[in-house]
Amino acid sequence: MKKIQLKVNGMVCNGCEDRVKNTLKNIDGITKVNANYKNGIVTILLKKDVEKNILIETIKNLGYEVFEED
């Protein structure tokens, strides 16, 4: 299983976390999503390859700013 971590700015509450999680879970190939608004980290577990830019664009379309973790 592949793990991707993204830094997301703009999440300010549990509702923001849920919005990101529920939207990403609808993408085929994603098995689990954890979002933490306090540290701004979104962790995504993939069972098959999904292009990272698709994940980033999906989050950006929700109105958040996304940075790749080093």
PQR file of N, CA, C, O and H, with PARSE charges and radii, in Angstrom:
ATOM      1  N   MET A   1       0.826  -1.178   0.000 -0.4000 1.5000
ATOM      2  CA  MET A   1       0.000   0.000   0.000 -0.0000 2.0000
ATOM      3  C   MET A   1       0.878   1.252   0.000  0.5500 1.7000
ATOM      4  O   MET A   1       1.903   1.292   0.681 -0.5500 1.4000
ATOM      5  N   LYS A   2       0.491   2.243  -0.741 -0.4000 1.5000
ATOM      6  CA  LYS A   2       1.252   3.478  -0.869 -0.0000 2.0000
ATOM      7  C   LYS A   2       0.642   4.555   0.024  0.5500 1.7000
ATOM      8  O   LYS A   2      -0.578   4.638   0.167 -0.5500 1.4000
ATOM      9  H   LYS A   2      -0.342   2.210  -1.294  0.4000 1.0000
ATOM     10  N   LYS A   3       1.508   5.384   0.627 -0.4000 1.5000
ATOM     11  CA  LYS A   3       1.039   6.454   1.498 -0.0000 2.0000
ATOM     12  C   LYS A   3       1.523   7.789   0.945  0.5500 1.7000
ATOM     13  O   LYS A   3       2.691   7.944   0.588 -0.5500 1.4000
ATOM     14  H   LYS A   3       2.499   5.316   0.511  0.4000 1.0000
ATOM     15  N   ILE A   4       0.599   8.751   0.882 -0.4000 1.5000
ATOM     16  CA  ILE A   4       0.930  10.107   0.447 -0.0000 2.0000
ATOM     17  C   ILE A   4       0.506  11.065   1.548  0.5500 1.7000
ATOM     18  O   ILE A   4      -0.595  10.956   2.089 -0.5500 1.4000
ATOM     19  H   ILE A   4      -0.349   8.625   1.173  0.4000 1.0000
ATOM     20  N   GLN A   5       1.396  12.015   1.879 -0.4000 1.5000
ATOM     21  CA  GLN A   5       1.052  13.047   2.848 -0.0000 2.0000
ATOM     22  C   GLN A   5       1.097  14.397   2.149  0.5500 1.7000
ATOM     23  O   GLN A   5       2.023  14.704   1.398 -0.5500 1.4000
ATOM     24  H   GLN A   5       2.290  12.103   1.440  0.4000 1.0000
ATOM     25  N   LEU A   6       0.069  15.193   2.418 -0.4000 1.5000
ATOM     26  CA  LEU A   6      -0.005  16.536   1.859 -0.0000 2.0000
ATOM     27  C   LEU A   6      -0.220  17.538   2.977  0.5500 1.7000
ATOM     28  O   LEU A   6      -0.916  17.255   3.953 -0.5500 1.4000
ATOM     29  H   LEU A   6      -0.683  14.944   3.028  0.4000 1.0000
ATOM     30  N   LYS A   7       0.377  18.702   2.833 -0.4000 1.5000
ATOM     31  CA  LYS A   7       0.163  19.813   3.771 -0.0000 2.0000
ATOM     32  C   LYS A   7      -0.968  20.647   3.183  0.5500 1.7000
ATOM     33  O   LYS A   7      -0.883  21.119   2.049 -0.5500 1.4000
ATOM     34  H   LYS A   7       0.942  18.932   2.041  0.4000 1.0000
ATOM     35  N   VAL A   8      -2.026  20.822   3.966 -0.4000 1.5000
ATOM     36  CA  VAL A   8      -3.214  21.537   3.494 -0.0000 2.0000
ATOM     37  C   VAL A   8      -3.474  22.737   4.400  0.5500 1.7000
ATOM     38  O   VAL A   8      -3.656  22.583   5.608 -0.5500 1.4000
ATOM     39  H   VAL A   8      -2.096  20.438   4.887  0.4000 1.0000
ATOM     40  N   ASN A   9      -3.489  23.921   3.816 -0.4000 1.5000
ATOM     41  CA  ASN A   9      -3.805  25.142   4.553 -0.0000 2.0000
ATOM     42  C   ASN A   9      -5.267  25.497   4.332  0.5500 1.7000
ATOM     43  O   ASN A   9      -5.795  25.352   3.229 -0.5500 1.4000
ATOM     44  H   ASN A   9      -3.341  24.046   2.835  0.4000 1.0000
ATOM     45  N   GLY A  10      -5.909  25.961   5.384 -0.4000 1.5000
ATOM     46  CA  GLY A  10      -7.286  26.416   5.261 -0.0000 2.0000
ATOM     47  C   GLY A  10      -8.289  25.569   6.022  0.5500 1.7000
ATOM     48  O   GLY A  10      -9.434  25.983   6.206 -0.5500 1.4000
ATOM     49  H   GLY A  10      -5.480  26.079   6.279  0.4000 1.0000
ATOM     50  N   MET A  11      -7.877  24.386   6.467 -0.4000 1.5000
ATOM     51  CA  MET A  11      -8.773  23.572   7.293 -0.0000 2.0000
ATOM     52  C   MET A  11      -8.778  24.179   8.697  0.5500 1.7000
ATOM     53  O   MET A  11      -7.723  24.363   9.304 -0.5500 1.4000
ATOM     54  H   MET A  11      -6.947  24.049   6.317  0.4000 1.0000
ATOM     55  N   VAL A  12      -9.976  24.488   9.210 -0.4000 1.5000
ATOM     56  CA  VAL A  12     -10.051  25.164  10.505 -0.0000 2.0000
ATOM     57  C   VAL A  12     -10.904  24.436  11.538  0.5500 1.7000
ATOM     58  O   VAL A  12     -11.020  24.893  12.675 -0.5500 1.4000
ATOM     59  H   VAL A  12     -10.833  24.338   8.717  0.4000 1.0000
ATOM     60  N   CYS A  13     -11.509  23.295  11.151 -0.4000 1.5000
ATOM     61  CA  CYS A  13     -12.397  22.605  12.082 -0.0000 2.0000
ATOM     62  C   CYS A  13     -12.586  21.139  11.662  0.5500 1.7000
ATOM     63  O   CYS A  13     -12.093  20.707  10.620 -0.5500 1.4000
ATOM     64  H   CYS A  13     -11.415  22.924  10.227  0.4000 1.0000
ATOM     65  N   ASN A  14     -13.309  20.392  12.494 -0.4000 1.5000
ATOM     66  CA  ASN A  14     -13.606  18.994  12.174 -0.0000 2.0000
ATOM     67  C   ASN A  14     -14.429  18.865  10.900  0.5500 1.7000
ATOM     68  O   ASN A  14     -14.293  17.887  10.165 -0.5500 1.4000
ATOM     69  H   ASN A  14     -13.710  20.742  13.340  0.4000 1.0000
ATOM     70  N   GLY A  15     -15.277  19.843  10.640 -0.4000 1.5000
ATOM     71  CA  GLY A  15     -16.076  19.824   9.415 -0.0000 2.0000
ATOM     72  C   GLY A  15     -15.200  19.886   8.175  0.5500 1.7000
ATOM     73  O   GLY A  15     -15.484  19.234   7.170 -0.5500 1.4000
ATOM     74  H   GLY A  15     -15.388  20.638  11.238  0.4000 1.0000
ATOM     75  N   CYS A  16     -14.133  20.671   8.251 -0.4000 1.5000
ATOM     76  CA  CYS A  16     -13.177  20.750   7.139 -0.0000 2.0000
ATOM     77  C   CYS A  16     -12.500  19.393   6.928  0.5500 1.7000
ATOM     78  O   CYS A  16     -12.345  18.930   5.799 -0.5500 1.4000
ATOM     79  H   CYS A  16     -13.902  21.200   9.068  0.4000 1.0000
ATOM     80  N   GLU A  17     -12.102  18.771   8.034 -0.4000 1.5000
ATOM     81  CA  GLU A  17     -11.485  17.440   7.949 -0.0000 2.0000
ATOM     82  C   GLU A  17     -12.432  16.463   7.264  0.5500 1.7000
ATOM     83  O   GLU A  17     -12.034  15.736   6.354 -0.5500 1.4000
ATOM     84  H   GLU A  17     -12.228  19.147   8.952  0.4000 1.0000
ATOM     85  N   ASP A  18     -13.688  16.452   7.706 -0.4000 1.5000
ATOM     86  CA  ASP A  18     -14.667  15.522   7.148 -0.0000 2.0000
ATOM     87  C   ASP A  18     -14.903  15.781   5.666  0.5500 1.7000
ATOM     88  O   ASP A  18     -15.041  14.843   4.880 -0.5500 1.4000
ATOM     89  H   ASP A  18     -14.012  17.043   8.445  0.4000 1.0000
ATOM     90  N   ARG A  19     -14.949  17.043   5.292 -0.4000 1.5000
ATOM     91  CA  ARG A  19     -15.167  17.396   3.883 -0.0000 2.0000
ATOM     92  C   ARG A  19     -14.035  16.850   3.012  0.5500 1.7000
ATOM     93  O   ARG A  19     -14.285  16.272   1.955 -0.5500 1.4000
ATOM     94  H   ARG A  19     -14.838  17.805   5.930  0.4000 1.0000
ATOM     95  N   VAL A  20     -12.797  17.035   3.456 -0.4000 1.5000
ATOM     96  CA  VAL A  20     -11.640  16.537   2.708 -0.0000 2.0000
ATOM     97  C   VAL A  20     -11.663  15.008   2.658  0.5500 1.7000
ATOM     98  O   VAL A  20     -11.487  14.414   1.594 -0.5500 1.4000
ATOM     99  H   VAL A  20     -12.594  17.505   4.315  0.4000 1.0000
ATOM    100  N   LYS A  21     -11.880  14.377   3.812 -0.4000 1.5000
ATOM    101  CA  LYS A  21     -11.888  12.909   3.878 -0.0000 2.0000
ATOM    102  C   LYS A  21     -12.967  12.312   2.977  0.5500 1.7000
ATOM    103  O   LYS A  21     -12.689  11.412   2.184 -0.5500 1.4000
ATOM    104  H   LYS A  21     -12.023  14.859   4.676  0.4000 1.0000
ATOM    105  N   ASN A  22     -14.185  12.810   3.097 -0.4000 1.5000
ATOM    106  CA  ASN A  22     -15.295  12.247   2.329 -0.0000 2.0000
ATOM    107  C   ASN A  22     -15.116  12.442   0.831  0.5500 1.7000
ATOM    108  O   ASN A  22     -15.482  11.567   0.046 -0.5500 1.4000
ATOM    109  H   ASN A  22     -14.410  13.541   3.741  0.4000 1.0000
ATOM    110  N   THR A  23     -14.565  13.569   0.427 -0.4000 1.5000
ATOM    111  CA  THR A  23     -14.347  13.819  -1.001 -0.0000 2.0000
ATOM    112  C   THR A  23     -13.260  12.909  -1.556  0.5500 1.7000
ATOM    113  O   THR A  23     -13.420  12.334  -2.633 -0.5500 1.4000
ATOM    114  H   THR A  23     -14.268  14.280   1.064  0.4000 1.0000
ATOM    115  N   LEU A  24     -12.154  12.774  -0.827 -0.4000 1.5000
ATOM    116  CA  LEU A  24     -11.057  11.932  -1.312 -0.0000 2.0000
ATOM    117  C   LEU A  24     -11.432  10.451  -1.328  0.5500 1.7000
ATOM    118  O   LEU A  24     -10.991   9.711  -2.208 -0.5500 1.4000
ATOM    119  H   LEU A  24     -12.024  13.240   0.048  0.4000 1.0000
ATOM    120  N   LYS A  25     -12.243  10.015  -0.362 -0.4000 1.5000
ATOM    121  CA  LYS A  25     -12.634   8.602  -0.309 -0.0000 2.0000
ATOM    122  C   LYS A  25     -13.434   8.176  -1.540  0.5500 1.7000
ATOM    123  O   LYS A  25     -13.513   6.985  -1.842 -0.5500 1.4000
ATOM    124  H   LYS A  25     -12.601  10.616   0.353  0.4000 1.0000
ATOM    125  N   ASN A  26     -14.022   9.127  -2.246 -0.4000 1.5000
ATOM    126  CA  ASN A  26     -14.788   8.814  -3.449 -0.0000 2.0000
ATOM    127  C   ASN A  26     -13.904   8.521  -4.664  0.5500 1.7000
ATOM    128  O   ASN A  26     -14.402   8.072  -5.696 -0.5500 1.4000
ATOM    129  H   ASN A  26     -13.958  10.094  -2.000  0.4000 1.0000
ATOM    130  N   ILE A  27     -12.610   8.770  -4.548 -0.4000 1.5000
ATOM    131  CA  ILE A  27     -11.686   8.501  -5.650 -0.0000 2.0000
ATOM    132  C   ILE A  27     -11.307   7.028  -5.619  0.5500 1.7000
ATOM    133  O   ILE A  27     -10.886   6.507  -4.587 -0.5500 1.4000
ATOM    134  H   ILE A  27     -12.206   9.136  -3.710  0.4000 1.0000
ATOM    135  N   ASP A  28     -11.460   6.362  -6.759 -0.4000 1.5000
ATOM    136  CA  ASP A  28     -11.135   4.940  -6.861 -0.0000 2.0000
ATOM    137  C   ASP A  28      -9.659   4.710  -6.566  0.5500 1.7000
ATOM    138  O   ASP A  28      -8.799   5.390  -7.125 -0.5500 1.4000
ATOM    139  H   ASP A  28     -11.803   6.786  -7.598  0.4000 1.0000
ATOM    140  N   GLY A  29      -9.366   3.763  -5.700 -0.4000 1.5000
ATOM    141  CA  GLY A  29      -7.993   3.420  -5.364 -0.0000 2.0000
ATOM    142  C   GLY A  29      -7.584   3.886  -3.975  0.5500 1.7000
ATOM    143  O   GLY A  29      -6.560   3.445  -3.453 -0.5500 1.4000
ATOM    144  H   GLY A  29     -10.065   3.210  -5.246  0.4000 1.0000
ATOM    145  N   ILE A  30      -8.368   4.770  -3.370 -0.4000 1.5000
ATOM    146  CA  ILE A  30      -8.050   5.268  -2.034 -0.0000 2.0000
ATOM    147  C   ILE A  30      -8.734   4.385  -0.996  0.5500 1.7000
ATOM    148  O   ILE A  30      -9.944   4.162  -1.051 -0.5500 1.4000
ATOM    149  H   ILE A  30      -9.199   5.128  -3.794  0.4000 1.0000
ATOM    150  N   THR A  31      -7.938   3.885  -0.046 -0.4000 1.5000
ATOM    151  CA  THR A  31      -8.496   3.015   0.978 -0.0000 2.0000
ATOM    152  C   THR A  31      -8.778   3.747   2.290  0.5500 1.7000
ATOM    153  O   THR A  31      -9.733   3.419   2.994 -0.5500 1.4000
ATOM    154  H   THR A  31      -6.956   4.066  -0.002  0.4000 1.0000
ATOM    155  N   LYS A  32      -7.942   4.741   2.618 -0.4000 1.5000
ATOM    156  CA  LYS A  32      -8.131   5.440   3.886 -0.0000 2.0000
ATOM    157  C   LYS A  32      -7.592   6.860   3.764  0.5500 1.7000
ATOM    158  O   LYS A  32      -6.592   7.110   3.091 -0.5500 1.4000
ATOM    159  H   LYS A  32      -7.166   5.007   2.046  0.4000 1.0000
ATOM    160  N   VAL A  33      -8.280   7.781   4.432 -0.4000 1.5000
ATOM    161  CA  VAL A  33      -7.837   9.173   4.464 -0.0000 2.0000
ATOM    162  C   VAL A  33      -7.893   9.646   5.913  0.5500 1.7000
ATOM    163  O   VAL A  33      -8.884   9.426   6.609 -0.5500 1.4000
ATOM    164  H   VAL A  33      -9.092   7.577   4.979  0.4000 1.0000
ATOM    165  N   ASN A  34      -6.830  10.293   6.357 -0.4000 1.5000
ATOM    166  CA  ASN A  34      -6.821  10.923   7.668 -0.0000 2.0000
ATOM    167  C   ASN A  34      -6.477  12.392   7.463  0.5500 1.7000
ATOM    168  O   ASN A  34      -5.464  12.715   6.843 -0.5500 1.4000
ATOM    169  H   ASN A  34      -6.024  10.472   5.792  0.4000 1.0000
ATOM    170  N   ALA A  35      -7.312  13.276   7.980 -0.4000 1.5000
ATOM    171  CA  ALA A  35      -7.066  14.715   7.877 -0.0000 2.0000
ATOM    172  C   ALA A  35      -7.028  15.299   9.279  0.5500 1.7000
ATOM    173  O   ALA A  35      -7.860  14.970  10.125 -0.5500 1.4000
ATOM    174  H   ALA A  35      -8.135  13.013   8.484  0.4000 1.0000
ATOM    175  N   ASN A  36      -6.060  16.163   9.513 -0.4000 1.5000
ATOM    176  CA  ASN A  36      -5.916  16.801  10.819 -0.0000 2.0000
ATOM    177  C   ASN A  36      -5.816  18.308  10.606  0.5500 1.7000
ATOM    178  O   ASN A  36      -4.805  18.803  10.108 -0.5500 1.4000
ATOM    179  H   ASN A  36      -5.385  16.430   8.825  0.4000 1.0000
ATOM    180  N   TYR A  37      -6.861  19.030  10.981 -0.4000 1.5000
ATOM    181  CA  TYR A  37      -6.851  20.473  10.750 -0.0000 2.0000
ATOM    182  C   TYR A  37      -5.860  21.207  11.656  0.5500 1.7000
ATOM    183  O   TYR A  37      -5.396  22.293  11.308 -0.5500 1.4000
ATOM    184  H   TYR A  37      -7.682  18.628  11.386  0.4000 1.0000
ATOM    185  N   LYS A  38      -5.533  20.629  12.809 -0.4000 1.5000
ATOM    186  CA  LYS A  38      -4.626  21.301  13.745 -0.0000 2.0000
ATOM    187  C   LYS A  38      -3.208  21.401  13.193  0.5500 1.7000
ATOM    188  O   LYS A  38      -2.556  22.436  13.332 -0.5500 1.4000
ATOM    189  H   LYS A  38      -5.910  19.747  13.092  0.4000 1.0000
ATOM    190  N   ASN A  39      -2.727  20.314  12.561 -0.4000 1.5000
ATOM    191  CA  ASN A  39      -1.381  20.371  11.993 -0.0000 2.0000
ATOM    192  C   ASN A  39      -1.397  20.519  10.466  0.5500 1.7000
ATOM    193  O   ASN A  39      -0.344  20.643   9.841 -0.5500 1.4000
ATOM    194  H   ASN A  39      -3.257  19.473  12.448  0.4000 1.0000
ATOM    195  N   GLY A  40      -2.596  20.505   9.869 -0.4000 1.5000
ATOM    196  CA  GLY A  40      -2.723  20.723   8.433 -0.0000 2.0000
ATOM    197  C   GLY A  40      -2.233  19.576   7.570  0.5500 1.7000
ATOM    198  O   GLY A  40      -1.902  19.779   6.402 -0.5500 1.4000
ATOM    199  H   GLY A  40      -3.452  20.404  10.377  0.4000 1.0000
ATOM    200  N   ILE A  41      -2.182  18.374   8.125 -0.4000 1.5000
ATOM    201  CA  ILE A  41      -1.673  17.217   7.379 -0.0000 2.0000
ATOM    202  C   ILE A  41      -2.822  16.312   6.946  0.5500 1.7000
ATOM    203  O   ILE A  41      -3.690  15.956   7.744 -0.5500 1.4000
ATOM    204  H   ILE A  41      -2.452  18.209   9.074  0.4000 1.0000
ATOM    205  N   VAL A  42      -2.807  15.947   5.662 -0.4000 1.5000
ATOM    206  CA  VAL A  42      -3.741  14.953   5.133 -0.0000 2.0000
ATOM    207  C   VAL A  42      -2.915  13.760   4.696  0.5500 1.7000
ATOM    208  O   VAL A  42      -2.005  13.891   3.877 -0.5500 1.4000
ATOM    209  H   VAL A  42      -2.102  16.236   5.014  0.4000 1.0000
ATOM    210  N   THR A  43      -3.235  12.586   5.250 -0.4000 1.5000
ATOM    211  CA  THR A  43      -2.543  11.344   4.914 -0.0000 2.0000
ATOM    212  C   THR A  43      -3.507  10.466   4.128  0.5500 1.7000
ATOM    213  O   THR A  43      -4.640  10.232   4.549 -0.5500 1.4000
ATOM    214  H   THR A  43      -3.973  12.480   5.915  0.4000 1.0000
ATOM    215  N   ILE A  44      -3.040   9.984   2.982 -0.4000 1.5000
ATOM    216  CA  ILE A  44      -3.880   9.205   2.081 -0.0000 2.0000
ATOM    217  C   ILE A  44      -3.223   7.851   1.842  0.5500 1.7000
ATOM    218  O   ILE A  44      -2.057   7.789   1.453 -0.5500 1.4000
ATOM    219  H   ILE A  44      -2.119  10.173   2.640  0.4000 1.0000
ATOM    220  N   LEU A  45      -3.968   6.754   2.073 -0.4000 1.5000
ATOM    221  CA  LEU A  45      -3.474   5.411   1.785 -0.0000 2.0000
ATOM    222  C   LEU A  45      -4.131   4.924   0.495  0.5500 1.7000
ATOM    223  O   LEU A  45      -5.350   4.983   0.334 -0.5500 1.4000
ATOM    224  H   LEU A  45      -4.916   6.804   2.388  0.4000 1.0000
ATOM    225  N   LEU A  46      -3.287   4.439  -0.418 -0.4000 1.5000
ATOM    226  CA  LEU A  46      -3.760   4.001  -1.731 -0.0000 2.0000
ATOM    227  C   LEU A  46      -3.567   2.509  -1.906  0.5500 1.7000
ATOM    228  O   LEU A  46      -2.527   1.969  -1.529 -0.5500 1.4000
ATOM    229  H   LEU A  46      -2.296   4.391  -0.288  0.4000 1.0000
ATOM    230  N   LYS A  47      -4.565   1.831  -2.477 -0.4000 1.5000
ATOM    231  CA  LYS A  47      -4.397   0.412  -2.801 -0.0000 2.0000
ATOM    232  C   LYS A  47      -3.921   0.236  -4.236  0.5500 1.7000
ATOM    233  O   LYS A  47      -3.451  -0.838  -4.610 -0.5500 1.4000
ATOM    234  H   LYS A  47      -5.410   2.269  -2.783  0.4000 1.0000
ATOM    235  N   LYS A  48      -4.043   1.292  -5.041 -0.4000 1.5000
ATOM    236  CA  LYS A  48      -3.480   1.290  -6.393 -0.0000 2.0000
ATOM    237  C   LYS A  48      -3.040   2.702  -6.719  0.5500 1.7000
ATOM    238  O   LYS A  48      -3.425   3.655  -6.042 -0.5500 1.4000
ATOM    239  H   LYS A  48      -4.425   2.164  -4.737  0.4000 1.0000
ATOM    240  N   ASP A  49      -2.234   2.832  -7.756 -0.4000 1.5000
ATOM    241  CA  ASP A  49      -1.689   4.144  -8.093 -0.0000 2.0000
ATOM    242  C   ASP A  49      -2.767   5.141  -8.490  0.5500 1.7000
ATOM    243  O   ASP A  49      -3.614   4.870  -9.342 -0.5500 1.4000
ATOM    244  H   ASP A  49      -1.920   2.058  -8.306  0.4000 1.0000
ATOM    245  N   VAL A  50      -2.711   6.278  -7.860 -0.4000 1.5000
ATOM    246  CA  VAL A  50      -3.538   7.429  -8.209 -0.0000 2.0000
ATOM    247  C   VAL A  50      -2.557   8.586  -8.346  0.5500 1.7000
ATOM    248  O   VAL A  50      -1.722   8.800  -7.466 -0.5500 1.4000
ATOM    249  H   VAL A  50      -2.023   6.498  -7.168  0.4000 1.0000
ATOM    250  N   GLU A  51      -2.651   9.327  -9.437 -0.4000 1.5000
ATOM    251  CA  GLU A  51      -1.726  10.434  -9.631 -0.0000 2.0000
ATOM    252  C   GLU A  51      -1.897  11.477  -8.532  0.5500 1.7000
ATOM    253  O   GLU A  51      -3.010  11.886  -8.204 -0.5500 1.4000
ATOM    254  H   GLU A  51      -3.329   9.152 -10.151  0.4000 1.0000
ATOM    255  N   LYS A  52      -0.769  11.892  -7.977 -0.4000 1.5000
ATOM    256  CA  LYS A  52      -0.784  12.845  -6.868 -0.0000 2.0000
ATOM    257  C   LYS A  52      -1.465  14.151  -7.261  0.5500 1.7000
ATOM    258  O   LYS A  52      -2.140  14.772  -6.440 -0.5500 1.4000
ATOM    259  H   LYS A  52       0.135  11.560  -8.243  0.4000 1.0000
ATOM    260  N   ASN A  53      -1.288  14.576  -8.534 -0.4000 1.5000
ATOM    261  CA  ASN A  53      -1.898  15.842  -8.938 -0.0000 2.0000
ATOM    262  C   ASN A  53      -3.423  15.771  -8.934  0.5500 1.7000
ATOM    263  O   ASN A  53      -4.080  16.799  -8.777 -0.5500 1.4000
ATOM    264  H   ASN A  53      -0.740  14.072  -9.200  0.4000 1.0000
ATOM    265  N   ILE A  54      -4.000  14.578  -9.102 -0.4000 1.5000
ATOM    266  CA  ILE A  54      -5.458  14.414  -8.999 -0.0000 2.0000
ATOM    267  C   ILE A  54      -5.897  14.671  -7.560  0.5500 1.7000
ATOM    268  O   ILE A  54      -6.908  15.331  -7.322 -0.5500 1.4000
ATOM    269  H   ILE A  54      -3.466  13.742  -9.229  0.4000 1.0000
ATOM    270  N   LEU A  55      -5.138  14.151  -6.610 -0.4000 1.5000
ATOM    271  CA  LEU A  55      -5.449  14.353  -5.190 -0.0000 2.0000
ATOM    272  C   LEU A  55      -5.333  15.834  -4.826  0.5500 1.7000
ATOM    273  O   LEU A  55      -6.188  16.384  -4.132 -0.5500 1.4000
ATOM    274  H   LEU A  55      -4.316  13.615  -6.803  0.4000 1.0000
ATOM    275  N   ILE A  56      -4.273  16.462  -5.301 -0.4000 1.5000
ATOM    276  CA  ILE A  56      -4.041  17.875  -5.006 -0.0000 2.0000
ATOM    277  C   ILE A  56      -5.151  18.740  -5.598  0.5500 1.7000
ATOM    278  O   ILE A  56      -5.685  19.622  -4.925 -0.5500 1.4000
ATOM    279  H   ILE A  56      -3.579  16.015  -5.865  0.4000 1.0000
ATOM    280  N   GLU A  57      -5.493  18.485  -6.851 -0.4000 1.5000
ATOM    281  CA  GLU A  57      -6.548  19.275  -7.501 -0.0000 2.0000
ATOM    282  C   GLU A  57      -7.904  19.079  -6.828  0.5500 1.7000
ATOM    283  O   GLU A  57      -8.693  20.017  -6.718 -0.5500 1.4000
ATOM    284  H   GLU A  57      -5.059  17.769  -7.397  0.4000 1.0000
ATOM    285  N   THR A  58      -8.167  17.856  -6.381 -0.4000 1.5000
ATOM    286  CA  THR A  58      -9.435  17.584  -5.688 -0.0000 2.0000
ATOM    287  C   THR A  58      -9.545  18.425  -4.418  0.5500 1.7000
ATOM    288  O   THR A  58     -10.593  19.009  -4.142 -0.5500 1.4000
ATOM    289  H   THR A  58      -7.526  17.094  -6.470  0.4000 1.0000
ATOM    290  N   ILE A  59      -8.455  18.482  -3.647 -0.4000 1.5000
ATOM    291  CA  ILE A  59      -8.457  19.268  -2.414 -0.0000 2.0000
ATOM    292  C   ILE A  59      -8.537  20.764  -2.726  0.5500 1.7000
ATOM    293  O   ILE A  59      -9.247  21.508  -2.049 -0.5500 1.4000
ATOM    294  H   ILE A  59      -7.604  18.007  -3.871  0.4000 1.0000
ATOM    295  N   LYS A  60      -7.808  21.195  -3.746 -0.4000 1.5000
ATOM    296  CA  LYS A  60      -7.851  22.613  -4.134 -0.0000 2.0000
ATOM    297  C   LYS A  60      -9.261  23.014  -4.566  0.5500 1.7000
ATOM    298  O   LYS A  60      -9.699  24.131  -4.289 -0.5500 1.4000
ATOM    299  H   LYS A  60      -7.231  20.591  -4.295  0.4000 1.0000
ATOM    300  N   ASN A  61      -9.967  22.118  -5.238 -0.4000 1.5000
ATOM    301  CA  ASN A  61     -11.330  22.409  -5.680 -0.0000 2.0000
ATOM    302  C   ASN A  61     -12.289  22.605  -4.504  0.5500 1.7000
ATOM    303  O   ASN A  61     -13.355  23.200  -4.660 -0.5500 1.4000
ATOM    304  H   ASN A  61      -9.611  21.211  -5.463  0.4000 1.0000
ATOM    305  N   LEU A  62     -11.909  22.105  -3.331 -0.4000 1.5000
ATOM    306  CA  LEU A  62     -12.707  22.327  -2.122 -0.0000 2.0000
ATOM    307  C   LEU A  62     -12.413  23.695  -1.501  0.5500 1.7000
ATOM    308  O   LEU A  62     -13.088  24.117  -0.562 -0.5500 1.4000
ATOM    309  H   LEU A  62     -11.043  21.621  -3.204  0.4000 1.0000
ATOM    310  N   GLY A  63     -11.398  24.384  -2.036 -0.4000 1.5000
ATOM    311  CA  GLY A  63     -11.073  25.715  -1.545 -0.0000 2.0000
ATOM    312  C   GLY A  63      -9.876  25.788  -0.621  0.5500 1.7000
ATOM    313  O   GLY A  63      -9.655  26.812   0.026 -0.5500 1.4000
ATOM    314  H   GLY A  63     -10.849  24.042  -2.799  0.4000 1.0000
ATOM    315  N   TYR A  64      -9.093  24.710  -0.547 -0.4000 1.5000
ATOM    316  CA  TYR A  64      -7.920  24.697   0.329 -0.0000 2.0000
ATOM    317  C   TYR A  64      -6.642  24.829  -0.486  0.5500 1.7000
ATOM    318  O   TYR A  64      -6.615  24.535  -1.681 -0.5500 1.4000
ATOM    319  H   TYR A  64      -9.272  23.878  -1.072  0.4000 1.0000
ATOM    320  N   GLU A  65      -5.592  25.273   0.178 -0.4000 1.5000
ATOM    321  CA  GLU A  65      -4.283  25.398  -0.424 -0.0000 2.0000
ATOM    322  C   GLU A  65      -3.482  24.143  -0.081  0.5500 1.7000
ATOM    323  O   GLU A  65      -3.488  23.697   1.066 -0.5500 1.4000
ATOM    324  H   GLU A  65      -5.614  25.512   1.149  0.4000 1.0000
ATOM    325  N   VAL A  66      -2.795  23.573  -1.073 -0.4000 1.5000
ATOM    326  CA  VAL A  66      -2.109  22.297  -0.876 -0.0000 2.0000
ATOM    327  C   VAL A  66      -0.627  22.416  -1.188  0.5500 1.7000
ATOM    328  O   VAL A  66      -0.230  23.024  -2.182 -0.5500 1.4000
ATOM    329  H   VAL A  66      -2.791  23.935  -2.005  0.4000 1.0000
ATOM    330  N   PHE A  67       0.188  21.819  -0.315 -0.4000 1.5000
ATOM    331  CA  PHE A  67       1.643  21.737  -0.521 -0.0000 2.0000
ATOM    332  C   PHE A  67       2.056  20.289  -0.330  0.5500 1.7000
ATOM    333  O   PHE A  67       1.499  19.582   0.509 -0.5500 1.4000
ATOM    334  H   PHE A  67      -0.134  21.324   0.493  0.4000 1.0000
ATOM    335  N   GLU A  68       3.039  19.848  -1.113 -0.4000 1.5000
ATOM    336  CA  GLU A  68       3.542  18.482  -0.953 -0.0000 2.0000
ATOM    337  C   GLU A  68       4.464  18.446   0.242  0.5500 1.7000
ATOM    338  O   GLU A  68       5.240  19.373   0.477 -0.5500 1.4000
ATOM    339  H   GLU A  68       3.492  20.422  -1.794  0.4000 1.0000
ATOM    340  N   GLU A  69       4.371  17.359   1.000 -0.4000 1.5000
ATOM    341  CA  GLU A  69       5.272  17.151   2.144 -0.0000 2.0000
ATOM    342  C   GLU A  69       6.614  16.675   1.633  0.5500 1.7000
ATOM    343  O   GLU A  69       6.675  15.914   0.667 -0.5500 1.4000
ATOM    344  H   GLU A  69       3.741  16.607   0.809  0.4000 1.0000
ATOM    345  N   ASP A  70       7.695  17.112   2.268 -0.4000 1.5000
ATOM    346  CA  ASP A  70       9.030  16.641   1.888 -0.0000 2.0000
ATOM    347  C   ASP A  70       9.282  15.250   2.405  0.5500 1.7000
ATOM    348  O   ASP A  70      10.356  14.693   2.180 -0.5500 1.4000
ATOM    349  H   ASP A  70       7.645  17.729   3.053  0.4000 1.0000
TER
END
